[in-house]
Amino acid sequence: MTPWRRTTFAVPDEASPESFGAGPVSAASPPLFALDAVSFAVPGRVLLEPLTLTLPARRVVGLIGHNGSGKSTLLKILARQHPASAGLVRFEGRALGAWGDRAFARKVAYLPQQTPPASGMLVRELVALGRYPWHGALGRFGRTDQAKVTEAMSLTDVEVFADRLVDTLSGGERQRVWLAMLVAQDAECLLLDEPISALDVSHQVEVLSLVHRLASERGLGVVVVLHDVNMAARFCDEIIALHSGRLIARGTPDDLMTPERLEAVYGVSMGVIPHPDTARPLAFVR
């Protein structure tokens, strides 16, 4: 599977989205995605309960929750990797099904949790694949394409690796190269499924700092699945929390980083303290 396929790329009964600040945080932000009663099920199991929400443009939105909470399922629906079982998803006001594959890929770039093999590929060759939605497999790779690739490699600081084999890079370096490919795609929205899951702490910070910088400098909308709530609080503008396929909380990092809300999300007793230098909230398991 390539990352541009189709895109061408137990909660307490009283816990409810409203009780934990769910709903759009910034009404001024125009919606990038709008979901109306969207659900997803496989035989014998519902993975995502009916979900209604909007996702704003030009913001970094983190999806958090325990394993199996529906985070990756939701992201795959947004990326058109899985069709919703029911409900309607709109992107920029149009139903997902109304978008042609190439038109959608020029708007939305998706990076799966398990990236495809890149054996034998140079970094510059992989980044250049981001231009596929703009000229197709047999189209001519022109000056505009080359300029976009060069710009993407510069923005993600991977020019020094241009003639290196992708397989020879460290995990953090490889993730930066994949992000460069998405930037070269020139999309307005990035959908990232656990981009830091296999990285050490320094590379996690490096990759998420890059994502936040790209969103800020280029006005991108980003939806990113994260397991580490402290990383989500540090790098995301908004956080959406899922539990057992249901939305149970939404808000700014300050809104969600409370012991009560985190316990509802993760099902364990948690505490929150201010960071000694920045005063940002830090969560820990009691």
C-alpha positions in Angstrom: 0.0 0.0 0.0 1.3 3.5 -0.8 0.5 6.5 1.4 -1.6 8.1 -1.3 -3.9 5.2 -2.1 -7.3 6.5 -2.8 -6.3 9.9 -1.5 -3.7 9.5 -4.3 -2.6 9.4 -1.9 -15.3 1.3 29.8 -16.5 4.9 30.1 -18.7 5.8 33.1 -22.3 6.2 32.0 -22.3 9.9 33.1 -19.3 10.7 30.9 -20.4 12.6 27.8 -18.7 14.8 25.3 -20.6 17.8 26.7 -19.4 17.1 30.2 -15.8 17.1 29.1 -15.9 20.2 26.8 -16.5 18.4 23.5 -17.4 20.3 20.4 -15.6 22.8 18.3 -13.1 24.9 20.3 -12.7 27.7 17.9 -15.9 28.7 16.2 -14.0 31.2 14.1 -12.0 28.5 12.4 -13.7 27.4 9.2 -14.3 23.6 9.2 -11.9 21.5 7.1 -13.8 18.3 7.8 -17.4 18.0 9.0 -18.7 14.7 10.3 -22.4 14.0 10.7 -23.3 10.8 12.6 -20.3 9.0 11.1 -19.7 5.4 12.3 -17.7 2.4 11.3 -18.3 -1.3 12.0 -16.9 -4.7 11.1 -18.8 -7.9 11.4 -19.6 -8.4 15.1 -17.9 -5.2 16.3 -18.5 -1.4 16.2 -15.2 0.4 16.0 -16.5 3.9 15.9 -19.9 5.0 17.3 -21.9 7.7 15.5 -19.7 10.8 15.7 -20.7 14.3 14.8 -18.0 17.0 14.9 -16.0 19.5 12.8 -12.2 19.8 12.4 -10.8 23.3 11.7 -8.3 24.3 9.1 -4.9 25.7 9.9 -4.8 24.0 13.3 -3.0 21.0 14.7 -5.6 18.6 16.2 -4.5 15.6 18.2 -6.4 12.4 18.5 -5.8 10.6 21.8 -7.2 7.6 23.6 -6.3 4.0 24.6 -5.5 1.3 22.1 -8.7 0.4 20.2 -10.4 3.7 21.0 -11.0 4.4 17.3 -8.3 7.0 16.6 -6.8 5.3 13.6 -10.2 4.2 12.4 -11.3 7.8 12.4 -8.2 9.0 10.6 -8.5 6.3 7.9 -12.1 7.5 7.3 -10.9 11.1 6.9 -8.2 9.8 4.5 -10.7 7.8 2.4 -8.8 4.6 3.3 -12.0 3.2 4.8 -15.5 4.3 3.8 -17.7 5.1 6.8 -20.4 2.4 7.6 -22.9 5.2 8.1 -23.1 8.9 8.2 -21.6 11.7 6.1 -18.1 13.2 6.0 -17.5 16.4 4.2 -14.2 18.0 3.3 -14.3 21.7 2.5 -18.1 21.5 2.3 -18.2 18.6 -0.2 -18.9 14.9 0.6 -15.8 12.8 0.5 -17.3 10.7 -2.3 -17.8 13.7 -4.5 -14.1 14.3 -4.7 -12.1 12.7 -7.5 -9.0 10.8 -6.3 -6.5 13.2 -7.8 -8.4 16.3 -6.7 -8.6 15.0 -3.1 -4.9 14.1 -3.1 -4.0 17.6 -4.1 -5.7 18.7 -0.9 -5.1 15.9 1.6 -1.9 13.9 2.4 -2.0 10.8 4.5 0.8 9.1 6.3 -0.1 5.6 7.7 1.3 4.2 10.9 3.2 1.6 8.9 4.9 3.4 6.0 5.4 1.4 2.8 8.9 -0.1 2.1 11.3 2.2 0.4 14.0 -0.3 -0.4 16.6 0.9 -2.9 15.1 4.4 -3.0 17.1 7.6 -2.6 15.7 10.3 -0.4 15.1 12.7 -3.3 13.3 9.9 -5.2 10.9 9.3 -2.3 10.2 13.0 -1.8 9.5 13.3 -5.5 6.7 10.7 -5.2 4.8 13.4 -3.5 4.2 15.1 -6.9 2.3 12.1 -8.2 -1.1 13.6 -7.8 -0.1 16.6 -9.9 1.2 14.7 -13.0 0.4 11.0 -12.7 2.6 8.0 -13.2 3.4 8.9 -16.9 3.3 12.7 -16.6 6.3 14.9 -17.1 8.2 15.9 -14.0 8.7 19.6 -14.7 10.3 22.6 -13.2 7.4 23.3 -10.8 7.6 19.7 -9.5 11.4 20.0 -8.9 10.9 23.3 -7.2 8.3 21.8 -4.9 10.6 18.9 -4.0 13.5 21.2 -3.3 11.3 23.4 -1.2 9.9 20.5 0.8 13.4 19.1 1.5 14.5 22.5 2.7 11.5 23.0 4.9 12.1 19.6 6.5 15.9 19.9 6.7 16.6 16.7 4.7 18.6 18.2 1.8 21.8 16.7 3.3 20.3 13.3 2.8 19.2 13.8 -0.8 21.5 11.1 -2.2 21.3 8.7 0.7 19.2 5.5 0.6 16.1 5.9 2.7 16.9 2.6 4.5 20.2 3.9 5.8 18.6 6.7 7.8 17.6 6.7 11.5 13.9 6.5 12.5 13.6 10.2 13.1 15.4 11.1 9.8 13.1 8.7 7.9 10.0 10.3 9.4 11.3 13.7 8.3 11.8 12.4 4.8 8.2 11.0 4.7 7.0 14.4 5.9 9.0 16.0 3.1 7.1 13.8 0.7 3.8 15.0 2.1 4.9 18.6 1.9 6.0 18.1 -1.7 2.4 16.9 -2.4 1.5 20.5 -1.7 -1.6 19.5 0.3 -3.5 21.8 2.6 -4.2 19.0 5.2 -1.9 16.4 6.7 -3.3 13.2 8.3 -0.7 11.5 10.4 -1.2 8.2 12.1 1.2 7.8 15.1 4.2 9.4 13.4 6.3 9.2 16.5 5.3 5.7 17.8 8.7 4.0 17.1 11.0 7.0 17.9 13.0 7.9 20.9 12.1 11.0 22.9 14.5 13.3 21.1 13.2 12.3 17.7 9.6 12.5 18.9 10.2 16.2 19.8 12.1 16.8 16.5 9.2 15.4 14.4 6.4 17.0 16.2 8.2 20.4 16.3 8.5 20.1 12.5 4.8 19.3 12.2 3.8 22.2 14.3 6.2 24.6 12.4 4.9 23.4 9.0 1.3 24.0 10.2 2.1 27.5 11.4 4.3 28.6 8.5 2.2 27.1 5.7 -1.2 27.4 7.2 -1.8 23.6 7.1 -4.5 21.7 8.9 -3.1 18.7 10.7 -4.9 15.8 12.3 -2.4 13.6 14.2 -2.9 10.4 16.2 -0.8 10.3 19.3 -0.4 8.0 22.3 1.6 10.4 24.5 -0.8 12.8 26.1 2.0 15.1 27.2 3.3 15.3 23.6 -0.2 16.1 22.4 -0.6 18.8 25.0 2.8 20.3 24.0 2.4 20.4 20.2 -1.4 20.4 19.5 -3.7 23.4 19.4 -6.7 21.2 20.2 -7.1 17.6 21.5 -9.9 15.2 20.7 -10.2 12.2 23.1 -11.9 8.9 22.1 -12.8 6.0 24.3 -14.3 2.7 23.0 -15.2 4.4 19.7 -16.9 7.3 21.3 -16.0 11.0 21.6 -15.7 11.8 25.3 -13.7 15.0 25.4 -12.5 17.9 23.2 -10.8 21.1 24.0 -7.5 22.9 24.3 -4.6 21.2 26.1 -5.4 23.2 29.2 -9.0 22.1 29.0 -8.2 18.4 28.8 -5.2 18.2 31.1 -7.1 17.6 34.3 -7.1 14.5 36.5 -10.8 13.8 36.0 -10.8 14.1 32.2 -7.6 12.1 31.8 -8.9 9.3 34.0 -12.1 9.2 31.9 -9.9 8.9 28.7 -7.4 6.3 29.9 -9.3 4.5 32.7 -6.5 4.9 35.3 -5.9 7.4 38.1 -3.8 10.3 36.8 -2.4 13.5 38.2 -1.4 16.8 36.6 1.4 19.1 37.6 2.8 22.3 36.0 6.1 22.0 34.1 8.8 23.7 36.3 10.0 25.8 33.4 7.0 26.5 31.2 4.1 25.9 33.6 2.5 23.7 30.9 0.4 20.9 32.4 2.2 17.5 32.7 0.2 14.3 33.2 1.4 11.3 35.2 -0.1 8.0 36.3 -0.6 7.9 40.1 
